[in-house]
Amino acid sequence: MSATWTTLAPWLLTAAVMAALLVQSVWNQRQLRDLRAQLKSRCDTLGRELHATGSGSLGVGHRVVNCERQLHEMRAMLDEMRQNDPLRISYDEAARLVELGADVEDLMNTCGISRPEAELVSALRKKSAA
């Protein structure tokens, strides 16, 4: 009987190792399939999040461009208002007249500004000239 056992032992050991390897292989395949499914799920989730982020960024970009356009329009309107401001023109004209030697009465009559304004323009112009 010991001869039979000695002859069968390597075969039984080989069969046991093969069975263990088969079980390990099946387990590894299941684990690999599960990991692939998790990876696919994560990639799908990241793809959706990336798409949402890109869409949101695009919307914000459009809003920024719109705000920049409005800001440009408002600056243009403000510049135009400053250039067409009748008070500014009156003060510029009053300052020029003071340089030419006009007095307060001349400033009031010519530029249509009040006495305190005419006196202020005159005083400022004379001070800056001195």
C-alpha positions in Angstrom: 0.0 0.0 0.0 2.8 2.3 0.6 4.0 1.9 -3.0 0.6 2.9 -4.2 0.6 5.9 -1.9 4.0 6.9 -3.0 3.0 6.7 -6.6 -0.3 8.5 -6.2 1.0 11.3 -3.8 2.6 13.4 -6.5 -0.5 13.1 -8.7 -2.8 14.0 -5.9 -0.5 16.9 -4.9 -0.4 18.0 -8.6 -4.2 17.7 -8.8 -4.7 19.7 -5.6 -2.3 22.5 -6.8 -4.1 22.5 -10.1 -7.5 22.8 -8.4 -6.2 25.6 -6.2 -4.8 27.4 -9.2 -8.1 27.0 -11.0 -10.0 28.4 -8.0 -7.5 31.3 -7.8 -7.9 31.9 -11.5 -11.7 32.1 -11.3 -11.4 34.3 -8.2 -8.9 36.6 -10.0 -11.2 36.8 -13.1 -14.2 37.8 -10.9 -12.1 40.4 -9.2 -10.8 41.7 -12.5 -14.4 41.9 -13.9 -15.5 43.8 -10.7 -12.6 46.2 -11.0 -13.3 46.8 -14.7 -17.0 47.5 -13.8 -15.9 50.0 -11.1 -13.4 51.6 -13.4 -16.1 52.0 -16.1 -18.5 53.4 -13.6 -15.9 55.9 -12.4 -15.0 56.9 -15.9 -18.6 57.4 -16.8 -19.2 59.6 -13.7 -16.0 61.6 -14.4 -17.1 62.1 -18.0 -20.5 63.4 -16.9 -18.9 65.7 -14.4 -16.4 67.0 -16.9 -19.2 67.7 -19.4 -21.2 69.5 -16.7 -18.1 71.6 -15.8 -17.4 72.4 -19.4 -21.0 73.5 -19.9 -20.9 75.6 -16.8 -17.6 77.2 -17.9 -19.0 77.9 -21.3 -22.0 79.7 -19.7 -19.8 81.7 -17.4 -17.6 82.6 -20.4 -20.6 83.9 -22.3 -21.7 86.0 -19.3 -18.2 87.5 -18.9 -18.1 88.4 -22.6 -21.5 90.0 -22.3 -20.4 91.9 -19.2 -17.3 93.1 -21.0 -19.4 94.3 -23.9 -21.8 96.2 -21.6 -18.8 97.7 -19.8 -17.3 98.9 -23.1 -20.6 100.4 -24.1 -21.0 102.1 -20.7 -17.5 103.5 -20.9 -18.2 104.9 -24.4 -21.4 106.5 -23.2 -19.6 108.0 -20.2 -16.9 109.4 -22.4 -19.5 110.9 -24.7 -21.4 112.4 -21.7 -18.2 113.9 -20.4 -17.3 115.4 -23.7 -20.8 116.9 -24.2 -21.2 118.2 -20.7 -22.2 121.8 -21.0 -20.9 122.7 -17.5 -17.5 121.3 -18.4 -17.4 123.3 -21.6 -18.4 126.5 -19.6 -15.6 126.0 -17.1 -13.1 125.3 -19.8 -14.2 128.5 -21.6 -14.2 130.4 -18.3 -10.6 129.3 -17.6 -9.5 130.3 -21.1 -11.1 133.7 -20.7 -9.4 134.2 -17.3 -6.1 133.6 -19.0 -7.0 136.2 -21.6 -7.7 138.7 -18.7 -11.5 138.5 -18.3 -12.9 139.5 -14.9 -15.7 137.8 -12.9 -18.5 139.8 -14.5 -17.2 138.8 -18.0 -17.2 135.1 -17.0 -20.7 135.3 -15.6 -22.1 137.0 -18.8 -20.1 135.0 -21.3 -20.2 131.5 -19.8 -23.5 131.6 -18.0 -22.1 130.6 -14.6 -22.9 132.0 -11.2 -20.8 134.6 -9.4 -19.3 132.1 -6.9 -18.4 129.8 -9.7 -16.8 132.6 -11.7 -14.9 133.7 -8.7 -13.7 130.2 -8.0 -12.6 129.7 -11.6 -10.8 133.0 -11.6 -9.1 132.3 -8.3 -8.0 128.8 -9.4 -6.7 130.0 -12.7 -4.8 132.9 -11.2 -3.3 130.7 -8.5 -2.2 128.1 -11.1 -0.7 130.8 -13.3 1.3 132.2 -10.3 
